[in-house]
Amino acid sequence: MPEGIDKEEVSRQYLLRELSPEAALRLEEEYFANDEVFEQIEIAEDELIDEYVKGELPQQRHKLFEDLLRNSPRIAQRVELAKLLAQGISRRGSEQIAVSSTADRVVHITSWKDLFWPVSVSQQITFAAAVLLLVVTGTGLFVSRLRLREASRQLSESQAELERKQQALIAENNQHAREAKQLTESLRAQEAENARLQTELERTLKNESQLGSIMPILLSIAGSRAEGTNKVVKLPAEPRIFELRMTLEEQNYERYAVTVKTADERVISGPHELKANGKLLKLRLTSTRFRPDDYIVTVSGITPSGKAQQVEDYTFRLVRGK
C-alpha cells in the first residue's frame, strides 16, 4: 500500500467489499506478495469479528458484514466461536471476589480454575465444545494459511521466472534484430561494391576497344518460332562483354527502356534507356554479372510523356562453358 494511507481502514474496506474493483485487485496483488499487507488484513478481519459480536459496528457496515458471513463459511464459523467465548467471559465476569476489609484477608476468592472452568455441567459442556471448536478452527485456519503462504510463494516464484524468461526472450529477439540489420547492411554494402566493380570492369573492357572482348548475343522474341528463341549461350572463362541484340518488329518509339532479369524476377541490370539503330537495340553488359540460369530481357517503349509501355520480352539461357 502507498505511504500515508490508513492501512487498517483500507483492509476493512477490502473485506467489506467497499473498495473499487481496481483498488481491490491492487490490494490482492500486494496480499500475495507482501507479508505486512497479509497480516494487516488478518488483523482487520479479527477486529471486524470482535466489533460485530459486541454489536459495535455501524449499521451500514453491520449489514455489509452479514453479507460477508453469507458468502464466507470460514468467517461465519469464526463468528460463532467468538460468540461462544464472549458468552463464557460474560458469565465469569458476573462472579465477584470477596475480600475481607478488616484483616486484609481473603474471605472468599474464586480459584484460577473457576475463572476459566464453569461450575455447572451444562456450562462445562458448552465451554468444552467452544474450546474444541477453537482448536479445530484454529488448526484448520493455521493449515489454510500455511497453504496460502506456500501457494503465494510458488506464484511469486513462477511470476518472477516468467518475467525472467520474457526479458531473456526480448533480449534475444533484440539481438537477432540487430544481427539481421547488420547482415542486411552488409549485404547492401556488398551489392553496392559488386555493382561498382562491375561498372569499372565494363568500362575497362569497353575502353580496350578489342573486338575479341565483345560477345554478341542475338535474341528473338519470347514465344516466337524464329531462330535464336531460348538461345543457349556458354559463359566464357575470361570476362567478356555481352552485347545483347534485340530485333524490333516495329520502331514506334524514339527511346526504349531495357531490363535484364532472371526467370524468378531477380533484376540483373536496368532499366537502361536506349535508342534503336533502325530496328535493332543493343545493350552491353559484362559477363561477370551473370551465372548459369534462364534470363528474360524486357523492352518497353518510352512515350513523350515519359511513361513506359511494354513492347516485347526476349529470352536466353546461360550454361557453363566446357
Contacts in CASP RR format, 6 or more apart in sequence:
PFRMAT RR
TARGET T0000
AUTHOR 0000-0000-0000
METHOD contacts of the structure
MODEL  1
MPEGIDKEEVSRQYLLRELSPEAALRLEEEYFANDEVFEQIEIAEDELID
EYVKGELPQQRHKLFEDLLRNSPRIAQRVELAKLLAQGISRRGSEQIAVS
STADRVVHITSWKDLFWPVSVSQQITFAAAVLLLVVTGTGLFVSRLRLRE
ASRQLSESQAELERKQQALIAENNQHAREAKQLTESLRAQEAENARLQTE
LERTLKNESQLGSIMPILLSIAGSRAEGTNKVVKLPAEPRIFELRMTLEE
QNYERYAVTVKTADERVISGPHELKANGKLLKLRLTSTRFRPDDYIVTVS
GITPSGKAQQVEDYTFRLVRGK
1 7 0 8 1.000
1 10 0 8 1.000
1 27 0 8 1.000
1 30 0 8 1.000
1 37 0 8 1.000
7 37 0 8 1.000
7 40 0 8 1.000
8 40 0 8 1.000
8 43 0 8 1.000
8 44 0 8 1.000
8 47 0 8 1.000
10 19 0 8 1.000
10 27 0 8 1.000
11 37 0 8 1.000
11 40 0 8 1.000
11 41 0 8 1.000
11 43 0 8 1.000
11 44 0 8 1.000
11 45 0 8 1.000
12 18 0 8 1.000
12 44 0 8 1.000
12 47 0 8 1.000
12 48 0 8 1.000
12 61 0 8 1.000
13 19 0 8 1.000
14 24 0 8 1.000
14 27 0 8 1.000
14 41 0 8 1.000
14 44 0 8 1.000
15 41 0 8 1.000
15 44 0 8 1.000
15 45 0 8 1.000
15 48 0 8 1.000
15 68 0 8 1.000
16 48 0 8 1.000
16 61 0 8 1.000
16 64 0 8 1.000
16 65 0 8 1.000
16 68 0 8 1.000
17 24 0 8 1.000
17 64 0 8 1.000
17 67 0 8 1.000
17 68 0 8 1.000
18 64 0 8 1.000
19 27 0 8 1.000
27 37 0 8 1.000
30 37 0 8 1.000
31 37 0 8 1.000
31 38 0 8 1.000
31 41 0 8 1.000
32 38 0 8 1.000
32 152 0 8 1.000
32 155 0 8 1.000
32 156 0 8 1.000
33 152 0 8 1.000
33 156 0 8 1.000
38 149 0 8 1.000
38 152 0 8 1.000
45 75 0 8 1.000
48 57 0 8 1.000
48 65 0 8 1.000
49 75 0 8 1.000
49 78 0 8 1.000
49 79 0 8 1.000
49 82 0 8 1.000
50 82 0 8 1.000
51 57 0 8 1.000
52 62 0 8 1.000
52 65 0 8 1.000
52 79 0 8 1.000
53 79 0 8 1.000
53 82 0 8 1.000
53 83 0 8 1.000
53 86 0 8 1.000
54 86 0 8 1.000
55 62 0 8 1.000
57 65 0 8 1.000
68 75 0 8 1.000
69 75 0 8 1.000
69 76 0 8 1.000
69 79 0 8 1.000
70 76 0 8 1.000
74 141 0 8 1.000
74 144 0 8 1.000
77 133 0 8 1.000
77 137 0 8 1.000
78 137 0 8 1.000
78 141 0 8 1.000
80 133 0 8 1.000
81 130 0 8 1.000
81 133 0 8 1.000
81 134 0 8 1.000
81 137 0 8 1.000
84 126 0 8 1.000
84 129 0 8 1.000
84 130 0 8 1.000
84 133 0 8 1.000
85 130 0 8 1.000
85 134 0 8 1.000
87 126 0 8 1.000
88 118 0 8 1.000
88 123 0 8 1.000
88 126 0 8 1.000
88 127 0 8 1.000
88 130 0 8 1.000
91 118 0 8 1.000
91 123 0 8 1.000
92 115 0 8 1.000
92 116 0 8 1.000
92 118 0 8 1.000
95 110 0 8 1.000
95 114 0 8 1.000
97 108 0 8 1.000
97 109 0 8 1.000
97 110 0 8 1.000
98 106 0 8 1.000
98 107 0 8 1.000
98 108 0 8 1.000
98 109 0 8 1.000
99 106 0 8 1.000
99 107 0 8 1.000
99 109 0 8 1.000
100 106 0 8 1.000
100 107 0 8 1.000
117 124 0 8 1.000
117 127 0 8 1.000
118 124 0 8 1.000
118 126 0 8 1.000
118 127 0 8 1.000
198 286 0 8 1.000
198 288 0 8 1.000
198 289 0 8 1.000
201 239 0 8 1.000
201 286 0 8 1.000
201 288 0 8 1.000
202 241 0 8 1.000
202 284 0 8 1.000
202 285 0 8 1.000
202 286 0 8 1.000
205 213 0 8 1.000
205 239 0 8 1.000
205 240 0 8 1.000
205 241 0 8 1.000
205 286 0 8 1.000
206 241 0 8 1.000
206 284 0 8 1.000
212 240 0 8 1.000
213 240 0 8 1.000
213 241 0 8 1.000
214 240 0 8 1.000
214 241 0 8 1.000
214 243 0 8 1.000
214 284 0 8 1.000
215 236 0 8 1.000
215 240 0 8 1.000
215 241 0 8 1.000
215 242 0 8 1.000
215 243 0 8 1.000
215 287 0 8 1.000
216 243 0 8 1.000
216 245 0 8 1.000
217 231 0 8 1.000
217 233 0 8 1.000
217 242 0 8 1.000
217 243 0 8 1.000
217 244 0 8 1.000
217 245 0 8 1.000
217 316 0 8 1.000
218 228 0 8 1.000
218 231 0 8 1.000
218 245 0 8 1.000
218 247 0 8 1.000
219 228 0 8 1.000
219 231 0 8 1.000
219 244 0 8 1.000
219 245 0 8 1.000
219 246 0 8 1.000
219 247 0 8 1.000
219 297 0 8 1.000
219 314 0 8 1.000
219 315 0 8 1.000
219 316 0 8 1.000
220 226 0 8 1.000
220 227 0 8 1.000
220 228 0 8 1.000
220 229 0 8 1.000
220 231 0 8 1.000
220 247 0 8 1.000
220 314 0 8 1.000
221 229 0 8 1.000
221 247 0 8 1.000
221 249 0 8 1.000
221 312 0 8 1.000
221 313 0 8 1.000
221 314 0 8 1.000
222 229 0 8 1.000
222 296 0 8 1.000
222 312 0 8 1.000
222 313 0 8 1.000
222 314 0 8 1.000
222 315 0 8 1.000
223 229 0 8 1.000
223 315 0 8 1.000
229 315 0 8 1.000
230 315 0 8 1.000
230 316 0 8 1.000
230 317 0 8 1.000
231 315 0 8 1.000
231 316 0 8 1.000
231 317 0 8 1.000
232 316 0 8 1.000
232 317 0 8 1.000
232 318 0 8 1.000
232 319 0 8 1.000
233 242 0 8 1.000
233 316 0 8 1.000
233 317 0 8 1.000
233 318 0 8 1.000
233 319 0 8 1.000
234 318 0 8 1.000
234 319 0 8 1.000
234 320 0 8 1.000
234 321 0 8 1.000
234 322 0 8 1.000
235 287 0 8 1.000
235 290 0 8 1.000
235 291 0 8 1.000
235 292 0 8 1.000
235 318 0 8 1.000
235 319 0 8 1.000
235 320 0 8 1.000
235 321 0 8 1.000
236 287 0 8 1.000
236 321 0 8 1.000
237 321 0 8 1.000
239 286 0 8 1.000
239 287 0 8 1.000
239 288 0 8 1.000
240 286 0 8 1.000
240 287 0 8 1.000
241 284 0 8 1.000
241 285 0 8 1.000
241 286 0 8 1.000
241 287 0 8 1.000
242 284 0 8 1.000
242 285 0 8 1.000
242 286 0 8 1.000
242 287 0 8 1.000
242 290 0 8 1.000
243 282 0 8 1.000
243 283 0 8 1.000
243 284 0 8 1.000
244 258 0 8 1.000
244 260 0 8 1.000
244 282 0 8 1.000
244 283 0 8 1.000
244 284 0 8 1.000
244 285 0 8 1.000
244 297 0 8 1.000
244 314 0 8 1.000
245 280 0 8 1.000
245 281 0 8 1.000
245 282 0 8 1.000
246 258 0 8 1.000
246 280 0 8 1.000
246 281 0 8 1.000
246 282 0 8 1.000
246 283 0 8 1.000
246 297 0 8 1.000
246 299 0 8 1.000
246 312 0 8 1.000
246 314 0 8 1.000
247 279 0 8 1.000
247 280 0 8 1.000
248 276 0 8 1.000
248 278 0 8 1.000
248 279 0 8 1.000
248 280 0 8 1.000
248 281 0 8 1.000
248 299 0 8 1.000
248 311 0 8 1.000
248 312 0 8 1.000
249 279 0 8 1.000
249 312 0 8 1.000
250 279 0 8 1.000
251 276 0 8 1.000
251 278 0 8 1.000
251 279 0 8 1.000
252 301 0 8 1.000
252 311 0 8 1.000
253 276 0 8 1.000
253 301 0 8 1.000
253 302 0 8 1.000
253 303 0 8 1.000
253 311 0 8 1.000
254 275 0 8 1.000
254 302 0 8 1.000
255 273 0 8 1.000
255 274 0 8 1.000
255 275 0 8 1.000
255 301 0 8 1.000
255 302 0 8 1.000
256 273 0 8 1.000
256 274 0 8 1.000
256 275 0 8 1.000
256 276 0 8 1.000
256 281 0 8 1.000
256 299 0 8 1.000
256 300 0 8 1.000
256 301 0 8 1.000
256 302 0 8 1.000
256 311 0 8 1.000
257 271 0 8 1.000
257 272 0 8 1.000
257 273 0 8 1.000
257 274 0 8 1.000
257 299 0 8 1.000
257 300 0 8 1.000
257 301 0 8 1.000
257 302 0 8 1.000
257 308 0 8 1.000
258 270 0 8 1.000
258 271 0 8 1.000
258 272 0 8 1.000
258 274 0 8 1.000
258 281 0 8 1.000
258 283 0 8 1.000
258 297 0 8 1.000
258 298 0 8 1.000
258 299 0 8 1.000
258 300 0 8 1.000
259 267 0 8 1.000
259 269 0 8 1.000
259 270 0 8 1.000
259 271 0 8 1.000
259 272 0 8 1.000
259 297 0 8 1.000
259 298 0 8 1.000
259 300 0 8 1.000
260 267 0 8 1.000
260 268 0 8 1.000
260 269 0 8 1.000
260 270 0 8 1.000
260 283 0 8 1.000
260 285 0 8 1.000
260 295 0 8 1.000
260 296 0 8 1.000
260 297 0 8 1.000
261 267 0 8 1.000
261 268 0 8 1.000
261 295 0 8 1.000
261 296 0 8 1.000
261 298 0 8 1.000
262 268 0 8 1.000
262 293 0 8 1.000
262 294 0 8 1.000
262 295 0 8 1.000
262 296 0 8 1.000
263 293 0 8 1.000
263 294 0 8 1.000
263 295 0 8 1.000
263 296 0 8 1.000
268 285 0 8 1.000
268 289 0 8 1.000
268 290 0 8 1.000
268 295 0 8 1.000
269 285 0 8 1.000
269 289 0 8 1.000
271 300 0 8 1.000
271 308 0 8 1.000
272 283 0 8 1.000
273 302 0 8 1.000
274 281 0 8 1.000
274 282 0 8 1.000
274 283 0 8 1.000
281 299 0 8 1.000
283 297 0 8 1.000
290 318 0 8 1.000
291 318 0 8 1.000
292 318 0 8 1.000
292 319 0 8 1.000
292 320 0 8 1.000
293 317 0 8 1.000
293 318 0 8 1.000
294 315 0 8 1.000
294 316 0 8 1.000
294 317 0 8 1.000
295 315 0 8 1.000
295 316 0 8 1.000
295 317 0 8 1.000
295 318 0 8 1.000
296 313 0 8 1.000
296 314 0 8 1.000
296 315 0 8 1.000
297 313 0 8 1.000
297 314 0 8 1.000
297 315 0 8 1.000
297 316 0 8 1.000
298 310 0 8 1.000
298 312 0 8 1.000
298 313 0 8 1.000
299 310 0 8 1.000
299 311 0 8 1.000
299 312 0 8 1.000
299 313 0 8 1.000
299 314 0 8 1.000
300 308 0 8 1.000
300 309 0 8 1.000
300 310 0 8 1.000
300 311 0 8 1.000
301 308 0 8 1.000
301 309 0 8 1.000
301 310 0 8 1.000
301 311 0 8 1.000
302 308 0 8 1.000
302 309 0 8 1.000
303 309 0 8 1.000
END
